[in-house]
Amino acid sequence: MLHELATNAAKYGALSDADGCVRLSWSIDGDHLHLRWYETDGPPVTATTAKGFGSRLIAMGLGPSSEVERRYEIGGLKVDMRTPIAELAS
């Protein structure tokens, strides 16, 4: 999933522009992992209408109970994910 985000950022998003940046951060809240992928300073983004393998892979997150929110903002793609830690170990 992270590979797909990075590939998309390099082809179409923030990493396709010399000034672009990706900020990846994570935190643990109780029994959940929170992962944030924020692209900035790249080309303008628009929501994709394609539902290909990559889009489905990102939507799956890191486990079957992952909650994934994608926002196509003017400044770049923002992805917030919340996944139970127990699913990462199984």
VEXBA-274964 format. One line per field, with one value per residue (C-alpha): residue number from 1; residue in one letter; y, x, z. Coordinates in Angstrom, 1 decimal. Last residue first. Example, Ala and Ser with C-alpha at 12.3 -4.5 7.8 and 13.67 -1.06 7.14 Angstrom:
// VEXBA-274964
nr = [2; 1];
rest = [s; a];
yy = [-1.1; -4.5];
xx = [13.7; 12.3];
zz = [7.1; 7.8];
// end
This chain:
// VEXBA-274964
nr = [90; 89; 88; 87; 86; 85; 84; 83; 82; 81; 80; 79; 78; 77; 76; 75; 74; 73; 72; 71; 70; 69; 68; 67; 66; 65; 64; 63; 62; 61; 60; 59; 58; 57; 56; 55; 54; 53; 52; 51; 50; 49; 48; 47; 46; 45; 44; 43; 42; 41; 40; 39; 38; 37; 36; 35; 34; 33; 32; 31; 30; 29; 28; 27; 26; 25; 24; 23; 22; 21; 20; 19; 18; 17; 16; 15; 14; 13; 12; 11; 10; 9; 8; 7; 6; 5; 4; 3; 2; 1];
rest = [s; a; l; e; a; i; p; t; r; m; d; v; k; l; g; g; i; e; y; r; r; e; v; e; s; s; p; g; l; g; m; a; i; l; r; s; g; f; g; k; a; t; t; a; t; v; p; p; g; d; t; e; y; w; r; l; h; l; h; d; g; d; i; s; w; s; l; r; v; c; g; d; a; d; s; l; a; g; y; k; a; a; n; t; a; l; e; h; l; m];
yy = [-11.7; -8.9; -6.1; -7.1; -6.8; -3.2; -2.2; 0.1; 3.8; 5.5; 9.1; 9.9; 13.5; 14.2; 17.6; 21.4; 21.6; 18.8; 15.3; 13.7; 9.9; 8.4; 4.8; 2.8; -0.5; -3.5; -6.0; -4.8; -2.3; -0.1; -1.7; 1.6; 1.8; -1.6; -0.8; 2.3; 0.4; -2.4; -0.1; 1.9; 4.9; 8.1; 9.7; 12.7; 15.7; 17.0; 20.3; 19.7; 19.2; 21.5; 19.1; 15.4; 14.1; 10.4; 9.8; 6.4; 5.9; 2.5; 1.3; -0.5; 2.6; 5.4; 4.7; 7.3; 7.5; 10.0; 10.2; 13.7; 13.8; 16.8; 18.5; 21.3; 19.2; 18.0; 14.4; 13.7; 15.7; 13.7; 12.1; 9.6; 9.9; 10.4; 7.4; 5.2; 6.3; 5.7; 2.2; 1.4; 2.4; 0.0];
xx = [-1.4; 0.8; -0.6; -4.2; -3.6; -2.5; -6.0; -5.7; -6.5; -5.5; -5.3; -4.4; -3.9; -3.2; -1.9; -2.2; -5.6; -6.9; -7.7; -8.7; -8.4; -9.7; -8.8; -10.3; -8.5; -10.6; -9.3; -5.7; -3.0; -5.2; -7.8; -8.5; -4.8; -5.0; -8.4; -6.9; -3.8; -5.8; -8.0; -11.0; -10.5; -12.3; -9.4; -9.9; -8.0; -4.6; -2.8; 1.0; 3.2; 3.8; 2.5; 1.7; 0.5; 0.5; -0.7; -0.8; -2.7; -2.0; -4.7; -4.8; -4.5; -3.5; -0.3; 1.3; 2.4; 3.9; 4.7; 5.3; 5.6; 7.2; 7.1; 9.4; 11.1; 7.7; 6.7; 7.2; 4.1; 1.7; 1.4; 4.2; 6.3; 3.3; 1.5; 4.6; 4.9; 1.2; 1.5; 4.6; 2.8; 0.0];
zz = [12.4; 13.9; 11.9; 12.6; 16.4; 15.8; 14.8; 11.7; 11.2; 8.0; 6.9; 3.3; 2.1; -1.6; -2.5; -2.0; -3.7; -1.7; -2.8; 0.4; 1.0; 4.2; 5.1; 7.9; 8.3; 9.5; 7.0; 7.4; 6.2; 4.1; 1.8; 0.1; -1.0; -2.7; -4.3; -5.9; -7.0; -8.6; -10.7; -9.7; -11.9; -11.2; -9.5; -7.4; -8.6; -7.7; -8.5; -9.1; -6.1; -3.1; -0.5; -0.1; 3.2; 4.2; 7.7; 9.6; 12.8; 14.5; 16.8; 20.2; 22.4; 20.0; 18.3; 16.0; 12.4; 10.1; 6.4; 4.9; 1.1; -0.6; -3.9; -5.0; -7.8; -9.0; -9.7; -6.0; -5.2; -7.3; -10.8; -11.4; -8.2; -5.9; -7.6; -7.0; -3.4; -2.7; -4.4; -2.4; 0.8; 0.0];
// end
